[in-house]
Amino acid sequence: MSSVNPVVFLPQALETRGAELAETFAASITLGAGQFCTNPGLLIGLESPAFTAFQQQLGAALEKTPPQKMLHPGIHTAFLEGRTRMLAHQEVSLSPKPVPDFDTNAVRPSLALTSGAALLANPALKEEVFGPHALVVACKDKAELLAVLKGLKGQLTTSLMATEEDLAQWREVIDIQVTLAGRIILNGAPTGVEVCAAMVHGGPFPATTDARFTSVGTAAIRRWVRPVCYQQFPDALLPDELKDGNPRGIWRLTDNQYAR
């Protein structure tokens, strides 16, 4: 499936910790040679000196990253072709400039730059480039940023870098993110996935085929089961999980009360 895992960087967060965010997202973009399905591939913010500085710091951090091996020649080829297709658009530039790699299946990370208007005009720019690559989108104002978010397809994750003051002024971003992805992250990179009951590793199409399920966490079992109701069966014919004596000693919901 596909997910660009959009990240929104709000103004005050960039003003107060732009350099820290650049280091955090350089590590996230390059984790596992960018081959995590939660890799942050779309970085969105408002045109400003702070966002420009963030881009420069992020590009410099990526430039320091050594070449990384991709898992398979086909993935390596698809990455190079996807990046080339993105750069074929006149409105897109690349920083840092890619350096040829002579090691088989090795790639260097890259950062493409474009505007909110260009992204809205070119749906192809919203497509995933699977690997250590991200597209930075500079929007001219709040309305354009919200339009960019609303125009995205379903995602596994979407993240928001914000201060409390940012959140008070940009609540609309969260309202859109809730409809966009299965997991919403505040002030964190999306590549951190914990296996726990609360994890949702899924989302609206095309991130997954069915947004009701997760593939990570205890709730993932629901992908492999279907409910069956035993109505008016004698105790002897019920599965052990449903017998009155609860021979397996499991947690059960009986008359709307959980008990063993």
Stockholm file with secondary structure:
# STOCKHOLM 1.0

chainA/1-260         MSSVNPVVFLPQALETRGAELAETFAASITLGAGQFCTNPGLLIGLESPAFTAFQQQLGAALEKTPPQKMLHPGIHTAFLEGRTRMLAHQEVSLSPKPVPDFDTNAVRPSLALTSGAALLANPALKEEVFGPHALVVACKDKAELLAVLKGLKGQLTTSLMATEEDLAQWREVIDIQVTLAGRIILNGAPTGVEVCAAMVHGGPFPATTDARFTSVGTAAIRRWVRPVCYQQFPDALLPDELKDGNPRGIWRLTDNQYAR
#=GR chainA/1-260 SS CCCCCCEEECHHHHHHHHHHHHHHHHHHHHGGGGTSTTCCCEEEEESSHHHHHHHHHHHHHHHTSCCEECSCHHHHHHHHHHHHHHHTSTTCEESSCCCCCCSTTEECCEEEEEEHHHHHHCGGGGSCCCSSEEEEEEESSHHHHHHHHHTCCCEEEEEEECCHHHHHHCHHHHHHHHHHEEEEEESSCTTCCCCSTTCCCCCSTTSCSCTTCCSSSGGGGGGSCCCCCCCSCCGGGSCGGGSTTCTTCCCEEETTEEEC
#=GC SS_cons         CCCCCCEEECHHHHHHHHHHHHHHHHHHHHGGGGTSTTCCCEEEEESSHHHHHHHHHHHHHHHTSCCEECSCHHHHHHHHHHHHHHHTSTTCEESSCCCCCCSTTEECCEEEEEEHHHHHHCGGGGSCCCSSEEEEEEESSHHHHHHHHHTCCCEEEEEEECCHHHHHHCHHHHHHHHHHEEEEEESSCTTCCCCSTTCCCCCSTTSCSCTTCCSSSGGGGGGSCCCCCCCSCCGGGSCGGGSTTCTTCCCEEETTEEEC
//
